[in-house]
């Protein structure tokens, strides 16, 4: 669990957000805050409206109703200013196929109007050997690490990660969680969506759970579990001393394969 | 990191320049993009430039049994011996020549006629009904020769009725002069349509564009940067094709360097015009399957009717009219006027105007489609 003391000031404020597509309501009046410096999870089944919610906060879509503030700026009016302060990682997103990692980082720097030291960034993410390679030629774990690196080019205050470890093997997942934690330690607020509950439990300070366009629960993982237990939930399966993941890691080792 | 930073707004010009640079690097490394826009035109020019003008002369065979003292024989030898002669002679025994005649390699064979005598030498011209065009050419050629010889034998030096041939253009108009501007136009069209539409669709599908528009890049800046990088690459390719045509195949430039520069200006206008269509089609097509169909709907009619591989002079009038008003036709005809007929830019204003009109249509439609997204 993260150790840094987090401030309670909200860096993202969502108030009564509504998004309608014709007669369909994708987001039905939700409100929540993301506090500065925390790792916040937005969870929910497919079609719950979490992707739409995120896209509105990221200024990629426009709300039908409600207010969203990012770092005090309104997404309806100050899109450019917000874009300079955030970084996003889209799930299964690609990059220019015939540019090297160094060139890609430099290109992102141009797009933000900043300068970066590509080799330094690649070193931080253990990718300096691949500096002259194309994105497509890397392993899954390397691709995700590079994708994460590109979100930090403009030294954002908040980054949005969409299913960051989908498709990775257990070693790469654990490795990526470490990278995410180290980014958070630098003071970057992180908003994550994921379908992996162990990931949410490992990384998130607080979560919000959505379904059918509505927010159905909010709080830290511990609080949510305690609430469930208070409702009388009892686990039916016997709690074993070890899990299958422990078996896997014991047999194949913790070192990352790439 | 806890205080609000006052972030400077990056200049869109710097963004455009940077994106253009990386787009160009990326495109130059993509070898598939060279095929239609550079390799194919060069190969076509090489093949047809080497074939040369063999089709503009006829070949007549003379059998070994023809008397070399025959005045027809000596006349034909003299005509064939001239430089740039419209006549070529083939010799050999009658059977070999007849085989060549049936294969269409020669237009006709001269053999001694059955009633030939030394005082009245007569030859028979054998032709084949399987090749009427060549046979007719051979017949009229021989008729012309024998008429002249007969008049001279009758002592007529100045025949009362005569037709004089006068050549109007002193230039050698060769096939390369027709096809090179066509191939440049084709190259520009390929790279400005395929070269911008395919990346657009791929970048959109792989979410690269979505990620890009979450930065300080505006859609307009992105489009301008793509146009810049594509037109730069297109101009380089046009220079290469032109250089190959001039140095290896003696493509004629009426006013030398000035014609070359004027062709470059026309090429640049052409590229800008085609880019508009490339962007339009790239935004209209839904995915990578329907894109080639849409692009070919635009490209193929122009390749066939706008004078790329062959002139449209033999086609019905309504086809020619449509063909001559296509975007590529304006470009090709203007380039041919400049290079071969020595016109200057101010003399091809109608063609330039035509390109501007097409360009405006393309960009307005593209903007409309873009705004709907």
Interface residues (C-beta under 8 A of the other chain):
Chain A: X7 X36 X58 X59 X60 X71 X72 X80 X81 X83 X84 X85 X86 X88 X90 X92 X93 X94 X95 X96 X97 X98 X99 X103 X106 X107 X108 X110 X111 X112 X113 X114 X154 X155 X157 X186 X187 X188
Chain B: X1 X2 X4 X5 X7 X8 X9 X10 X11 X14 X15 X18 X19 X22 X23 X25 X26 X27 X29 X30 X202 X203 X206 X207 X208 X210 X211 X212 X213 X214 X215 X216 X217
